[in-house]
Amino acid sequence: MTETAGAQPHHFAANGNKKHGICAISGAETPRRNLVSLETLRPSLAERILADFPQLTEHSLVSRAELARYRTRYVEEILREEHGEYTDLDREVVESIAKQDTIAANVQDDFEEKRTLGERLSDGLASFGGSWAFLISFGCVLVVWMAINVIAGTGAFDPYPFILLNLVLSCIAAIQAPIIMMSQRRQEQKDRLRSSNDYKVNLKAELEIRHLHEKIDHLITRQWQRLAEIQQVQLEMMQETQREQARKRAKAGAGAKKPARKPKNDVPPASSPASA
């Protein structure tokens, strides 16, 4: 704790405004809603802060900015220990956890918005070329083409064996293949983006669940400790009550054992006849 923070009791601001407090780490004046007590943090995170600032206590207040910095360092160390490396995807996940931001994104919409006119056209042609509508329409064109040239006989523009038709089919196949490949390449890019987003979401969920379990265990332990303290206080109160009742019974028994005093007779004794 810095000298500025230590000079203010209960971490309130110097002007006594309870709406603001002093961060125990940075010593900066911060609104109370942005301050967090160390006792509410998960044990591992609180231990790291106390290791750097041993003069702090569990009731010390820390700003959310400093807390985000320690959370980032904590998650980085976890990822390095488990994965052996720290990638850009891991860094994005760590930053989202520290800032408490959502990391899930709709990859489909983002990818669709960035397509050019040529990419949209190639995707449309590839989608149509792999459909039953293309196969049926293309088959109908071939049948009509061959029927016209057969019926026309010697005056046909493409007589049997339909050399012009073979040339057209070859050109269509040569054009259609790269269009489909371009569409597949963009589909692979979309799949990579989706896979990357799924990895980041799953990694963040795993870390958050781990931190949640750790914090719940910490809260349960503290709750059991408080219940034990309350039970101990209740036992002490019961023992005091029993001792008080025992003292009252002892006093009552001592009063009953004392002999009863004989009442004084104020009437004078009667004179005898002889004296009369």
Beta strands, then each sheet from edge to edge (+ up, - down):
strand 1: 20-22
strand 2: 29-31
strand 3: 35-37
strand 4: 61-63
sheet 1: 1+ 2-
sheet 2: 3+ 4-
end
